[in-house]
């Protein structure tokens, strides 16, 4: 049973309470019992247990350390950082809400290479089509403020060991609201009616208000539609956007059929499973849906022309198609063929043009408005900046389209030295790396190794700092020819400002 301790003024040591009481029971204080001299009283009590003495010494040491820590100077504000900063090159107009996330001094952000003190370490963009010449060997990461990455040569970046990030879900609400708009555009003759008023009635009636009012009332019969309540919508893709569309459609009184063969557990938990029907075969969705909306990424050979002539043959003749994902997902030629031969009578609403449907009255095309809201642009930019900083400062990978998710949390016994390695995914590679590091006297406190396709990514924390990080990386790269890039991060988690890294090795630039 553990002893309860009380402090002894005489010995400046802690002794067990019971021992303290037994040794002081017969003590008689001097006559100045309650005077100033009472402060000089000395109580004689000696702890006999050496362990208790050791415990007290430990407690005193901890108290001194705590006092020293409290007296330590306050760390400078982020804006006062005077070390080497991370350089970020931007393309397109990025929302200031996102750019302001980068700490002043710690990050230098510019759309012009000439204004950067050093070549860029990261690239941040929206719609700019990235050319290989846009990516110098200094670049560690590319992040797009948006969901799609078809404007980035992902395959080539993977071969260079550069992760490509996006911001899934940041524009989800904006796209969801546009889908709701698309449902109404497909159902109520809104666009056609507006065109008729502006270009027919107004002109034919010569601007006469009374006559125009009468024509608006009588001509409404030309644009009769249908209500969406009670109708069935098929949602292909149940991620950040699709799940919101599901909830919105249910709120509008629609029946919902969902399809997603790669639905994550996190996304599944967001779905109202008791109020919607999930199917494992697209054919079931095609056969029952009055409206079909697609919310999957464009992947060549996978989602290219996901809705084609074969799929359309299984749909209801009056099915309405909504595409706010990517134009290539729906085969425009197949849709036009259906319109021309009368097998399709619904509408196709998208914010992508199609060469086969240009000017077709059943294809309502909007500018690419899916994420064109102030809120979506701000959310995407803020998420992109956070993703970039997380990777550059700690090596953490989230929301990458070509690298595996990799998160290694801080550990108390780490020195703050962290090595991030990208290599070809070959058998025995990790063993060779750890063997080499051990031969250099480096003790690994923790590590994580992940892979995606031909790429493997390893993050290693050390209990001790390497004497020469640059020489270590150069020798490791020369020893292990499967390594694509190496990045040493100093003082990770121990320094709230982080460090850009003392050395960066890339094999493709050698």
C-alpha positions as CSV (number, residue, x, y, z in Angstrom):
1,X,0.0,0.0,0.0
2,X,1.4,3.4,-1.0
3,X,2.4,5.8,1.8
4,X,0.9,9.3,2.2
5,X,3.7,11.9,2.4
6,X,4.0,15.1,4.3
7,X,6.8,17.6,4.1
8,X,9.3,18.0,7.0
9,X,10.6,21.5,7.6
10,X,13.5,20.3,9.6
11,X,15.0,17.9,7.2
12,X,13.5,19.4,4.0
13,X,12.5,15.8,3.1
14,X,9.2,14.0,2.7
15,X,8.4,11.3,5.2
16,X,5.4,9.0,5.7
17,X,2.5,10.8,7.6
18,X,2.3,8.1,10.2
19,X,6.0,8.2,10.9
20,X,5.8,12.0,11.0
21,X,3.1,11.9,13.7
22,X,4.8,9.4,15.9
23,X,8.0,11.3,15.9
24,X,6.4,14.7,16.8
25,X,3.6,13.6,19.2
26,X,5.7,14.5,22.3
27,X,7.1,17.7,20.9
28,X,6.5,20.8,23.2
29,X,6.9,24.1,21.5
30,X,8.8,27.0,23.2
31,X,7.0,29.6,25.2
32,X,6.7,31.9,22.2
33,X,4.1,29.5,21.1
34,X,2.3,31.9,18.8
35,X,5.0,34.5,18.3
36,X,7.2,35.4,15.4
37,X,9.8,32.9,16.7
38,X,7.4,30.1,15.8
39,X,8.7,30.4,12.3
40,X,12.0,29.0,13.4
41,X,10.6,25.8,14.8
42,X,12.4,22.7,13.6
43,X,10.8,19.3,13.6
44,X,13.1,16.4,13.8
45,X,12.0,13.6,11.6
46,X,14.1,11.5,9.3
47,X,12.8,9.2,6.6
48,X,14.4,5.8,6.8
49,X,13.3,4.6,3.4
50,X,15.9,5.4,0.7
51,X,13.2,5.1,-2.0
52,X,11.2,7.8,-0.4
53,X,14.2,10.1,-0.4
54,X,14.8,9.3,-4.0
55,X,11.2,10.1,-4.8
56,X,11.4,13.5,-3.1
57,X,14.5,14.3,-5.1
58,X,12.7,13.4,-8.3
59,X,9.8,15.6,-7.3
60,X,12.1,18.5,-6.5
61,X,13.9,18.1,-9.8
62,X,10.5,18.1,-11.7
63,X,9.6,21.3,-9.8
64,X,12.8,23.0,-10.8
65,X,12.4,22.0,-14.4
66,X,8.8,23.3,-14.4
67,X,10.0,26.6,-12.9
68,X,12.7,26.9,-15.6
69,X,10.2,26.2,-18.3
70,X,7.8,28.8,-17.0
71,X,10.7,31.3,-17.0
72,X,11.8,30.5,-20.5
73,X,11.3,33.2,-23.1
74,X,8.1,33.1,-25.1
75,X,8.6,31.7,-28.7
76,X,8.4,34.4,-31.3
77,X,5.2,34.9,-33.2
78,X,4.9,33.1,-36.5
79,X,5.2,36.4,-38.4
80,X,8.6,37.0,-36.7
81,X,10.1,33.8,-38.1
82,X,13.5,34.6,-39.6
83,X,14.6,31.2,-40.8
84,X,14.5,29.8,-44.3
85,X,10.9,29.8,-45.5
86,X,8.9,27.4,-47.6
87,X,8.4,28.8,-51.1
88,X,5.0,28.3,-52.8
89,X,4.3,29.1,-56.5
90,X,0.6,29.7,-57.4
91,X,-1.3,29.6,-60.7
92,X,-4.7,31.2,-61.2
93,X,-6.4,33.5,-58.7
94,X,-6.3,31.7,-55.3
95,X,-8.7,32.9,-52.7
96,X,-7.0,35.1,-50.1
97,X,-8.8,33.1,-47.4
98,X,-6.5,30.2,-48.4
99,X,-3.3,32.2,-48.9
100,X,-3.7,33.9,-45.5
101,X,-3.4,30.4,-43.9
102,X,0.3,30.4,-44.7
103,X,2.2,32.0,-41.8
104,X,4.1,35.1,-42.7
105,X,7.8,34.7,-42.9
106,X,7.5,30.9,-42.6
107,X,6.0,30.8,-46.1
108,X,6.8,32.9,-49.2
109,X,3.9,32.7,-51.7
110,X,4.0,34.2,-55.2
111,X,2.6,33.6,-58.6
112,X,5.8,34.8,-60.1
113,X,9.0,32.8,-59.8
114,X,11.1,35.9,-60.0
115,X,9.6,37.2,-56.7
116,X,10.5,34.0,-54.8
117,X,13.8,34.0,-53.0
118,X,14.4,30.4,-54.0
119,X,12.8,27.9,-56.5
120,X,9.3,26.7,-55.4
121,X,8.9,23.8,-53.0
122,X,5.2,23.6,-53.6
123,X,2.7,24.4,-56.4
124,X,-0.9,25.5,-55.7
125,X,-3.4,26.0,-58.5
126,X,-7.0,25.7,-59.7
127,X,-7.5,25.3,-63.4
128,X,-4.0,25.9,-64.8
129,X,-2.9,23.0,-67.0
130,X,0.4,22.0,-65.6
131,X,3.3,21.4,-68.0
132,X,6.3,19.4,-67.1
133,X,8.4,22.5,-67.4
134,X,6.3,24.1,-64.6
135,X,7.7,21.6,-62.1
136,X,11.4,22.1,-61.2
137,X,13.3,19.5,-59.2
138,X,12.8,21.6,-56.0
139,X,9.0,20.9,-56.0
140,X,7.9,18.5,-53.2
141,X,4.1,18.6,-53.8
142,X,1.3,19.9,-56.0
143,X,-2.1,20.7,-54.6
144,X,-5.2,21.7,-56.6
145,X,-7.9,23.8,-55.1
146,X,-10.7,21.5,-56.2
147,X,-11.7,17.9,-56.6
148,X,-10.4,17.0,-60.1
149,X,-6.8,16.7,-61.1
150,X,-7.1,16.1,-64.9
151,X,-5.1,19.3,-65.5
152,X,-2.1,17.8,-63.8
153,X,0.2,15.1,-65.3
154,X,-0.4,12.8,-62.4
155,X,1.4,9.8,-63.9
156,X,4.6,11.8,-64.6
157,X,4.5,13.4,-61.1
158,X,4.2,9.9,-59.5
159,X,7.3,8.8,-61.4
160,X,9.1,11.8,-60.0
161,X,8.0,11.0,-56.5
162,X,5.8,14.1,-56.2
163,X,2.4,13.7,-54.5
164,X,-0.6,15.4,-56.1
165,X,-3.3,16.6,-53.7
166,X,-6.8,17.8,-54.1
167,X,-9.5,19.1,-51.9
168,X,-12.4,16.7,-51.9
169,X,-15.6,17.9,-50.2
170,X,-14.6,21.6,-50.1
171,X,-17.0,22.4,-52.9
172,X,-19.5,19.7,-52.0
173,X,-22.3,22.0,-50.9
174,X,-21.9,24.3,-53.9
175,X,-22.2,21.3,-56.3
176,X,-25.1,19.9,-54.4
177,X,-27.1,23.1,-54.7
178,X,-26.4,23.2,-58.4
179,X,-27.7,19.6,-58.7
180,X,-31.0,20.8,-57.1
181,X,-31.1,23.6,-59.6
182,X,-30.5,21.0,-62.4
183,X,-33.4,18.9,-61.2
184,X,-35.7,21.9,-61.6
185,X,-34.2,22.9,-65.0
186,X,-34.9,19.4,-66.3
187,X,-38.4,19.3,-65.0
188,X,-40.1,22.7,-65.4
189,X,-39.2,24.3,-68.7
190,X,-37.5,27.2,-66.9
191,X,-34.8,27.9,-69.5
192,X,-37.1,27.4,-72.5
193,X,-39.8,29.6,-70.9
194,X,-37.4,32.4,-70.2
195,X,-36.1,32.3,-73.7
196,X,-39.6,32.4,-75.1
197,X,-40.5,35.5,-73.0
198,X,-37.3,37.5,-73.9
199,X,-36.9,36.6,-77.5
200,X,-40.5,35.9,-78.7
201,X,-43.2,37.6,-76.6
202,X,-41.3,40.8,-75.9
203,X,-40.5,41.3,-79.5
204,X,-43.8,40.2,-81.0
205,X,-45.8,42.4,-78.7
206,X,-43.5,45.4,-79.3
207,X,-42.9,46.1,-75.6
208,X,-46.6,46.6,-74.8
209,X,-46.8,45.6,-71.1
210,X,-50.5,44.6,-71.1
211,X,-50.2,42.4,-74.2
212,X,-47.0,40.8,-72.9
213,X,-48.7,40.0,-69.6
214,X,-51.5,38.2,-71.4
215,X,-49.1,36.3,-73.6
216,X,-47.1,35.2,-70.6
217,X,-50.3,33.8,-69.0
218,X,-51.6,32.1,-72.2
219,X,-48.2,30.7,-73.4
220,X,-47.5,29.0,-70.1
221,X,-49.2,25.8,-71.5
222,X,-46.3,25.4,-73.9
223,X,-43.9,24.7,-71.0
224,X,-45.7,22.3,-68.8
225,X,-43.5,20.2,-66.6
226,X,-43.5,17.7,-63.8
227,X,-42.8,17.9,-60.1
228,X,-39.8,16.1,-58.6
229,X,-41.5,15.1,-55.4
230,X,-42.2,11.3,-55.5
231,X,-39.8,10.7,-58.4
232,X,-36.7,8.5,-58.2
233,X,-33.2,9.9,-58.5
234,X,-30.2,7.6,-59.0
235,X,-27.0,8.9,-57.5
236,X,-23.8,7.4,-58.9
237,X,-21.0,8.1,-56.4
238,X,-21.8,8.6,-52.7
239,X,-18.8,10.5,-51.5
240,X,-18.7,14.1,-50.2
241,X,-20.9,15.5,-53.0
242,X,-23.1,12.4,-53.6
243,X,-24.0,12.0,-50.0
244,X,-25.2,15.6,-49.8
245,X,-27.2,15.2,-53.0
246,X,-28.9,12.2,-51.4
247,X,-29.9,14.2,-48.3
248,X,-31.1,17.1,-50.4
249,X,-33.2,14.8,-52.7
250,X,-34.8,13.1,-49.7
251,X,-35.6,16.5,-48.3
252,X,-37.4,17.3,-51.5
253,X,-39.5,14.2,-51.1
254,X,-37.7,12.1,-53.8
255,X,-36.9,8.4,-53.7
256,X,-33.2,7.7,-53.8
257,X,-31.2,4.9,-55.3
258,X,-27.4,5.0,-54.6
259,X,-24.5,3.3,-56.2
260,X,-20.8,3.4,-55.2
261,X,-18.6,0.3,-55.5
262,X,-15.7,1.9,-53.5
263,X,-17.7,3.6,-50.7
264,X,-15.5,4.3,-47.6
265,X,-16.8,3.5,-44.1
266,X,-16.6,7.2,-43.2
267,X,-18.8,8.1,-46.2
268,X,-21.2,5.2,-45.6
269,X,-21.8,6.5,-42.1
270,X,-23.0,9.8,-43.5
271,X,-25.7,8.2,-45.6
272,X,-29.3,7.9,-44.4
273,X,-29.3,4.1,-44.9
274,X,-32.8,3.6,-43.7
275,X,-34.3,6.1,-46.1
276,X,-32.5,5.2,-49.4
277,X,-31.8,2.1,-51.4
278,X,-28.3,1.1,-52.2
279,X,-27.6,-1.2,-55.2
280,X,-24.6,-3.2,-56.2
281,X,-25.4,-3.2,-59.9
282,X,-25.7,-0.1,-62.0
283,X,-28.4,-1.8,-64.1
284,X,-30.7,-1.7,-61.2
285,X,-30.2,2.0,-60.9
286,X,-30.7,2.6,-64.6
287,X,-34.0,0.7,-64.7
288,X,-35.7,2.6,-61.8
289,X,-34.4,6.2,-62.0
290,X,-36.3,9.2,-63.4
291,X,-33.2,11.3,-62.8
292,X,-29.6,10.2,-62.9
293,X,-26.8,12.3,-61.5
294,X,-23.1,11.4,-61.6
295,X,-20.6,12.3,-58.9
296,X,-17.5,10.1,-59.6
297,X,-14.0,11.2,-60.8
298,X,-13.1,10.9,-64.4
299,X,-10.7,7.9,-64.7
300,X,-9.7,6.8,-68.2
301,X,-10.8,3.3,-68.9
302,X,-12.9,3.2,-65.7
303,X,-15.5,6.0,-65.7
304,X,-14.9,7.1,-69.3
305,X,-18.4,7.0,-70.9
306,X,-19.8,5.3,-67.8
307,X,-23.2,6.2,-69.2
308,X,-23.1,5.0,-72.9
309,X,-25.6,3.6,-75.4
310,X,-25.8,0.2,-73.6
311,X,-26.6,2.0,-70.3
312,X,-29.1,4.3,-71.9
313,X,-31.0,1.3,-73.4
314,X,-31.7,0.1,-69.9
315,X,-33.0,3.5,-68.7
316,X,-36.5,4.9,-68.8
317,X,-37.2,6.8,-72.0
318,X,-37.9,10.0,-70.2
319,X,-34.8,9.8,-67.9
320,X,-33.1,13.1,-67.2
321,X,-29.3,13.2,-66.9
322,X,-27.3,15.5,-64.7
323,X,-23.6,15.8,-65.0
324,X,-21.7,18.2,-62.8
325,X,-18.6,15.9,-62.4
326,X,-16.8,15.6,-65.7
327,X,-18.0,15.8,-69.3
328,X,-16.3,12.5,-70.4
329,X,-18.4,10.4,-68.0
330,X,-21.5,10.6,-70.2
331,X,-21.2,9.7,-73.9
332,X,-22.7,12.7,-75.7
333,X,-22.9,10.9,-79.0
334,X,-25.0,8.1,-77.5
335,X,-27.3,10.7,-75.8
336,X,-27.8,12.5,-79.1
337,X,-28.6,9.3,-80.9
338,X,-31.3,8.5,-78.4
339,X,-32.8,12.0,-78.8
340,X,-32.7,11.7,-82.6
341,X,-34.4,8.3,-82.8
342,X,-36.9,9.1,-80.1
343,X,-35.8,6.5,-77.5
344,X,-34.8,9.3,-75.1
345,X,-37.2,12.2,-74.3
346,X,-35.7,13.6,-71.2
347,X,-33.1,16.4,-70.8
348,X,-29.4,16.5,-70.2
349,X,-28.2,19.2,-67.8
350,X,-24.5,19.8,-67.4
351,X,-21.9,22.4,-66.9
352,X,-19.7,20.9,-69.6
353,X,-20.2,21.3,-73.3
354,X,-20.3,18.3,-75.6
355,X,-19.3,18.4,-79.3
356,X,-22.1,16.0,-80.3
357,X,-24.8,18.0,-78.4
358,X,-23.9,21.6,-79.2
359,X,-27.1,23.6,-79.6
360,X,-29.4,20.7,-79.0
361,X,-32.6,21.8,-77.4
362,X,-32.6,19.0,-74.8
363,X,-29.1,19.7,-73.6
364,X,-29.0,22.6,-71.2
365,X,-25.4,23.7,-70.7
366,X,-24.2,26.0,-68.0
367,X,-20.8,27.6,-67.5
368,X,-18.7,25.5,-65.2
369,X,-20.5,26.7,-62.1
370,X,-20.2,23.6,-59.9
371,X,-17.7,25.2,-57.5
372,X,-18.1,28.8,-58.6
373,X,-19.3,30.2,-55.3
374,X,-17.3,32.4,-53.0
375,X,-17.7,29.9,-50.2
376,X,-16.5,27.0,-52.3
377,X,-13.4,28.8,-53.5
378,X,-12.6,29.9,-50.0
379,X,-13.1,26.4,-48.6
380,X,-11.0,24.8,-51.3
381,X,-8.1,27.3,-50.9
382,X,-8.1,26.9,-47.1
383,X,-8.1,23.1,-47.4
384,X,-5.4,23.2,-50.0
385,X,-3.1,25.4,-47.9
386,X,-3.6,23.2,-44.8
387,X,-2.8,20.1,-46.9
388,X,0.4,21.7,-48.3
389,X,1.7,22.8,-45.0
390,X,1.0,19.5,-43.3
391,X,3.0,17.7,-46.0
392,X,5.9,20.1,-46.2
393,X,6.4,20.4,-42.5
394,X,5.6,16.8,-41.3
395,X,5.5,14.6,-44.4
396,X,1.8,13.8,-43.7
397,X,-0.2,12.7,-46.7
398,X,-4.0,13.3,-46.9
399,X,-6.2,13.6,-49.9
400,X,-3.6,12.6,-52.4
401,X,-4.7,11.1,-55.8
402,X,-1.4,9.2,-56.4
403,X,0.2,8.6,-53.0
404,X,-1.2,6.5,-50.0
405,X,-2.6,8.2,-47.0
406,X,0.3,8.3,-44.5
407,X,0.0,9.8,-41.0
408,X,2.7,9.4,-38.3
409,X,1.7,11.2,-35.1
410,X,4.4,12.8,-32.9
411,X,6.1,10.7,-30.2
412,X,7.5,11.9,-26.9
413,X,10.9,10.2,-27.3
414,X,11.5,11.5,-30.8
415,X,14.3,14.0,-31.3
416,X,12.2,15.8,-33.9
417,X,14.4,14.4,-36.7
418,X,12.3,12.9,-39.5
419,X,13.2,11.3,-42.8
420,X,10.7,11.0,-45.6
421,X,11.5,8.6,-48.4
422,X,9.8,7.9,-51.7
423,X,10.9,4.8,-53.5
424,X,9.9,2.2,-56.0
425,X,7.7,-0.4,-54.4
426,X,10.2,-3.3,-54.4
427,X,10.6,-6.3,-52.1
428,X,13.2,-5.8,-49.4
429,X,13.4,-2.1,-49.9
430,X,12.4,-1.1,-46.4
431,X,14.8,-3.6,-44.9
432,X,17.8,-2.1,-46.8
433,X,16.8,1.4,-45.7
434,X,16.6,0.5,-42.0
435,X,19.8,-1.6,-42.1
436,X,21.7,1.4,-43.6
437,X,20.3,3.8,-41.0
438,X,21.3,1.4,-38.2
439,X,24.8,1.2,-39.5
440,X,25.1,4.9,-39.1
441,X,24.2,4.8,-35.5
442,X,20.7,6.1,-35.9
443,X,18.0,4.7,-33.6
444,X,14.5,4.6,-35.0
445,X,11.8,5.7,-32.5
446,X,8.9,5.0,-34.9
447,X,8.2,4.6,-38.6
448,X,5.4,4.0,-41.1
449,X,5.6,2.4,-44.5
450,X,2.7,2.6,-47.0
451,X,2.4,1.9,-50.7
452,X,0.2,2.6,-53.7
453,X,0.8,0.8,-56.9
454,X,4.5,1.2,-57.9
455,X,5.2,3.8,-55.2
456,X,6.1,3.2,-51.6
457,X,6.4,6.0,-49.0
458,X,8.2,5.7,-45.7
459,X,8.4,8.2,-42.8
460,X,11.0,7.5,-40.1
461,X,11.5,9.3,-36.7
462,X,14.8,9.1,-34.9
463,X,15.7,9.3,-31.2
464,X,18.9,11.1,-32.1
465,X,19.8,13.7,-34.7
466,X,22.1,12.8,-37.5
467,X,25.4,14.7,-37.5
468,X,25.3,15.5,-41.2
469,X,21.8,15.1,-42.7
470,X,22.9,16.1,-46.2
471,X,25.8,13.5,-46.3
472,X,23.5,10.9,-44.8
473,X,20.8,11.4,-47.5
474,X,23.3,11.4,-50.3
475,X,24.9,8.2,-49.1
476,X,21.5,6.5,-48.6
477,X,20.4,7.5,-52.1
478,X,23.7,6.1,-53.6
479,X,23.3,2.9,-51.6
480,X,19.7,2.2,-52.3
481,X,19.1,2.8,-56.1
482,X,15.4,2.2,-55.7
483,X,15.0,5.6,-53.9
484,X,13.2,8.3,-55.9
485,X,13.4,11.1,-53.4
486,X,14.6,11.9,-49.9
487,X,13.6,14.7,-47.6
488,X,15.0,15.4,-44.1
489,X,12.8,17.4,-41.8
490,X,14.5,18.8,-38.7
491,X,12.7,19.6,-35.4
492,X,9.3,18.1,-36.5
493,X,6.7,18.6,-33.8
494,X,9.3,20.0,-31.4
495,X,9.5,23.4,-33.1
496,X,6.0,24.8,-33.8
497,X,7.4,26.6,-36.8
498,X,9.0,23.5,-38.3
499,X,12.0,23.5,-40.6
500,X,12.0,23.3,-44.4
501,X,14.7,20.6,-44.3
502,X,18.4,20.7,-44.7
503,X,18.7,18.7,-47.9
504,X,16.4,17.4,-50.6
505,X,17.4,14.7,-53.0
506,X,15.5,13.7,-56.2
507,X,16.8,11.0,-58.5
508,X,15.1,12.1,-61.7
509,X,17.0,15.4,-61.6
510,X,20.4,13.8,-61.1
